[in-house]
Amino acid sequence: MRLDTDVASTSLRPGEGVGLARLLVLEDESVLARHIKSTLERARHAVDVVETIAGGIHALRSAGYDLLMLERKVTDGDGVRLLDFVRQAKSAIPVMFLTARSGTDERVGMLDRGADDYLCKPFETTELVARVTALLRRPQQLAASTLTAGNIVLDKATRSAMVADKPLVIARREGMLLEQLFARSGQVVTREALDAKLFGFEDGASPNAIEASVYRLRSALSSLGADHQIHTVRGVGYCFAP
C-alpha cells in the first residue's frame, strides 16, 4: 500500500500547549497500547493511539499534538517514517521512540535523525511518565523555532538553514555550529565554548576539529552569497556578523 506522505502542502499543528497535553502513540500491540494509554491518561494527558503509519499521518493532519510516541515495527512499515514525515514538514513536535530495539547504534541513529528521546522496552511506567513530563516541560519550540540573520534563516528544530531562499547543505556538526553562532549573533563565542557544545567529552576529536567545522560552514555560507559570515577573533574564538 502506498502512503500519502507528501509534505509539500502539510502544516502540522502543535497542541494547545496549556493544561493537559495531547499525545499520539503509534503502537500495534493492543495490550501494550492500552497500558500506555491508561498510564498517560492517569498522568492527566489526552492520548490517541494509532496502529499504523497511515493512521498516524491521518491523525497528524487532523489534530494538533504536543508529543509523538513511536514504535519502530508496525503492520504497515517502520515507525521512523512518521518521524521523517513530521521533520520534513518542518514540525518541532517532540518525538519519543518506544521500542525493543536496544542497540547503541540504533538509539544514536534515531536521535541523529531527529528524535528527542528513545526508551527501550520493557520499561517502567514511572520512567515513561517522567520522560514524557521532561519532554513536555521544554519551552514551546514552534513559537521561536526560526532564527533570522540577514538573508539566512535557521530552523532550530531541524538545524536546517536557507540562504537567500536556497537550502544550505551542511553536515549535522556544522548545523550545530551554526545554531551556536546564530544564538550569539554579533558576539564573540570562545573556541572552548564551541568545543564543549559540539564535541563535549567525545573521544577522538582532533585538535583542529573546531577550525575544520568553521572552515566547512564558512565555505558553504559564502558559496550561497550569505550576508553574514564567521569572523575569526584571534586567540579568542569566532563572531557571526555581517
C-alpha positions as CSV (number, residue, x, y, z in Angstrom):
1,M,0.0,0.0,0.0
2,R,1.4,3.4,-0.9
3,L,1.1,6.0,1.8
4,D,0.4,9.6,1.1
5,T,3.4,11.2,2.8
6,D,3.7,14.3,0.6
7,V,4.6,17.2,2.9
8,A,4.5,19.9,0.3
9,S,1.2,21.2,1.5
10,T,1.3,19.8,5.0
11,S,1.1,22.1,8.0
12,L,1.3,20.2,11.3
13,R,-0.2,22.0,14.2
14,P,1.2,21.8,17.7
15,G,-1.1,21.0,20.7
16,E,-2.7,23.7,22.7
17,G,0.3,24.0,25.0
18,V,-1.7,24.7,28.1
19,G,-3.3,22.3,30.6
20,L,-3.1,18.7,29.8
21,A,-1.1,17.6,26.8
22,R,-2.3,15.7,23.8
23,L,-0.2,12.8,22.8
24,L,-0.2,10.5,19.7
25,V,1.0,6.9,20.2
26,L,1.9,4.6,17.3
27,E,1.7,1.0,18.7
28,D,0.1,-2.0,17.1
29,E,0.3,-4.4,20.1
30,S,-3.1,-3.8,21.6
31,V,-2.4,-4.8,25.2
32,L,0.7,-2.6,25.4
33,A,-1.1,0.2,23.6
34,R,-3.9,0.1,26.2
35,H,-1.4,0.1,29.0
36,I,0.5,3.1,27.7
37,K,-2.8,5.0,27.1
38,S,-4.1,4.3,30.6
39,T,-0.8,5.2,32.2
40,L,-0.6,8.5,30.5
41,E,-4.2,9.3,31.0
42,R,-3.7,8.8,34.7
43,A,-1.0,11.4,34.4
44,R,-3.7,13.8,33.1
45,H,-2.8,13.7,29.4
46,A,-5.1,13.1,26.4
47,V,-3.9,10.1,24.4
48,D,-4.8,9.0,20.9
49,V,-3.5,5.6,19.7
50,V,-3.0,4.5,16.1
51,E,-1.8,1.1,14.9
52,T,-0.4,2.1,11.5
53,I,1.7,4.7,9.9
54,A,-1.2,5.6,7.6
55,G,-3.3,6.2,10.7
56,G,-0.6,8.3,12.3
57,I,-0.3,10.6,9.2
58,H,-4.1,11.0,9.1
59,A,-4.1,11.9,12.8
60,L,-1.3,14.4,12.4
61,R,-3.1,16.1,9.6
62,S,-6.4,16.2,11.6
63,A,-5.3,17.4,15.0
64,G,-2.6,19.1,17.0
65,Y,-0.3,17.1,19.2
66,D,2.3,18.0,21.9
67,L,4.3,14.8,21.7
68,L,4.6,11.7,19.4
69,M,5.5,8.2,20.8
70,L,6.5,5.7,18.1
71,E,7.1,2.0,17.9
72,R,9.6,1.0,15.1
73,K,7.9,-2.1,13.8
74,V,4.2,-1.9,12.9
75,T,2.0,-3.6,10.4
76,D,2.5,-1.2,7.5
77,G,6.2,-0.5,7.9
78,D,8.8,1.3,10.1
79,G,7.6,3.9,12.6
80,V,10.7,6.0,11.6
81,R,8.6,7.1,8.6
82,L,6.4,9.1,10.9
83,L,9.5,10.8,12.3
84,D,10.6,11.7,8.8
85,F,7.2,12.9,8.0
86,V,7.0,15.4,10.8
87,R,10.6,16.6,10.4
88,Q,10.1,17.1,6.6
89,A,7.1,19.1,7.4
90,K,9.4,21.4,9.5
91,S,7.5,20.5,12.7
92,A,9.3,20.6,16.0
93,I,6.8,18.3,17.8
94,P,8.9,16.2,20.2
95,V,9.2,12.6,19.2
96,M,10.0,9.7,21.5
97,F,10.6,6.1,20.4
98,L,9.3,3.2,22.5
99,T,10.8,0.1,21.0
100,A,12.5,-3.2,21.9
101,R,15.5,-2.3,19.6
102,S,18.1,-1.5,22.3
103,G,21.3,-1.4,20.4
104,T,23.5,1.7,20.8
105,D,23.8,2.3,17.1
106,E,20.0,2.1,16.8
107,R,19.4,4.7,19.6
108,V,22.1,7.1,18.3
109,G,20.8,6.8,14.7
110,M,17.3,7.7,15.7
111,L,18.5,10.7,17.8
112,D,20.6,11.9,14.9
113,R,17.7,11.6,12.6
114,G,15.6,14.0,14.7
115,A,14.1,12.0,17.6
116,D,14.1,13.7,21.0
117,D,14.2,10.6,23.2
118,Y,14.4,6.8,23.0
119,L,13.0,4.4,25.6
120,C,13.7,0.7,25.3
121,K,11.1,-1.9,26.1
122,P,10.4,-3.3,28.6
123,F,10.2,-0.1,30.6
124,E,8.9,1.1,34.0
125,T,5.7,3.2,33.8
126,T,7.3,5.7,36.2
127,E,10.2,6.2,33.8
128,L,7.8,6.6,30.9
129,V,5.8,9.3,32.7
130,A,9.0,11.1,33.8
131,R,10.4,11.2,30.3
132,V,7.1,12.4,28.9
133,T,7.0,15.1,31.5
134,A,10.6,16.2,30.8
135,L,9.9,16.5,27.0
136,L,6.7,18.5,27.6
137,R,8.5,20.8,30.1
138,R,10.7,22.1,27.3
139,P,9.7,25.6,26.1
140,Q,7.2,25.7,23.2
141,Q,9.5,25.3,20.3
142,L,7.4,26.3,17.3
143,A,6.9,29.9,18.6
144,A,10.6,30.5,18.4
145,S,11.9,27.7,16.2
146,T,13.2,30.1,13.5
147,L,16.1,32.5,13.7
148,T,16.9,35.1,11.0
149,A,20.1,37.0,10.3
150,G,20.2,39.0,7.1
151,N,19.4,36.6,4.3
152,I,19.9,33.5,6.4
153,V,17.1,31.6,8.1
154,L,17.8,28.8,10.6
155,D,15.2,26.2,11.7
156,K,16.4,25.3,15.2
157,A,14.2,22.2,15.3
158,T,15.9,20.5,12.3
159,R,19.1,22.6,12.2
160,S,18.4,23.2,8.6
161,A,19.0,26.6,7.0
162,M,18.2,28.7,4.0
163,V,20.4,31.4,2.4
164,A,18.5,33.8,0.1
165,D,15.8,31.1,-0.2
166,K,18.4,28.4,-1.2
167,P,19.0,25.4,1.0
168,L,22.3,25.4,2.9
169,V,23.6,21.8,2.6
170,I,25.8,21.1,5.6
171,A,26.6,18.2,7.9
172,R,25.0,17.8,11.3
173,R,28.0,19.1,13.2
174,E,28.1,22.3,11.1
175,G,24.4,22.7,11.7
176,M,25.1,22.6,15.5
177,L,27.9,25.1,15.0
178,L,25.6,27.4,13.0
179,E,23.0,27.3,15.8
180,Q,25.5,28.2,18.5
181,L,26.8,31.1,16.5
182,F,23.3,32.2,15.5
183,A,22.2,32.3,19.1
184,R,25.0,34.8,19.9
185,S,25.0,36.7,16.6
186,G,27.2,39.8,16.9
187,Q,29.0,38.4,19.9
188,V,32.3,36.6,20.3
189,V,31.9,32.9,21.1
190,T,35.0,31.3,22.5
191,R,36.6,28.3,20.9
192,E,36.3,26.5,24.2
193,A,32.6,27.1,24.4
194,L,32.1,25.8,20.9
195,D,34.3,22.8,21.5
196,A,32.2,21.9,24.6
197,K,28.9,22.2,22.7
198,L,30.0,20.4,19.6
199,F,32.3,17.7,20.9
200,G,31.9,17.6,24.7
201,F,33.9,14.6,26.0
202,E,33.9,12.9,22.7
203,D,37.0,10.7,22.2
204,G,39.0,11.1,19.0
205,A,38.1,14.7,18.2
206,S,41.2,16.2,16.6
207,P,42.8,19.3,18.0
208,N,41.7,21.3,15.0
209,A,38.1,19.9,14.8
210,I,36.5,23.3,15.5
211,E,38.6,25.0,12.9
212,A,37.7,22.3,10.3
213,S,34.0,22.7,11.1
214,V,34.2,26.5,10.9
215,Y,36.0,26.3,7.5
216,R,33.4,24.0,6.0
217,L,30.5,26.1,7.3
218,R,32.1,29.4,6.2
219,S,32.7,28.0,2.7
220,A,29.1,26.8,2.5
221,L,27.7,30.2,3.5
222,S,30.0,32.1,1.1
223,S,29.0,29.8,-1.8
224,L,25.4,30.9,-1.5
225,G,26.1,34.6,-1.0
226,A,25.3,34.8,2.7
227,D,25.4,38.4,4.0
228,H,26.6,37.2,7.5
229,Q,29.9,35.4,7.9
230,I,32.0,33.8,10.6
231,H,34.8,36.1,11.6
232,T,37.8,34.8,13.5
233,V,38.8,36.7,16.6
234,R,42.4,35.6,17.0
235,G,43.2,33.9,20.3
236,V,39.6,34.0,21.4
237,G,37.0,32.5,19.1
238,Y,34.5,33.5,16.5
239,C,31.9,36.1,15.8
240,F,28.9,35.7,13.5
241,A,28.2,39.1,11.9
242,P,27.8,40.9,8.5
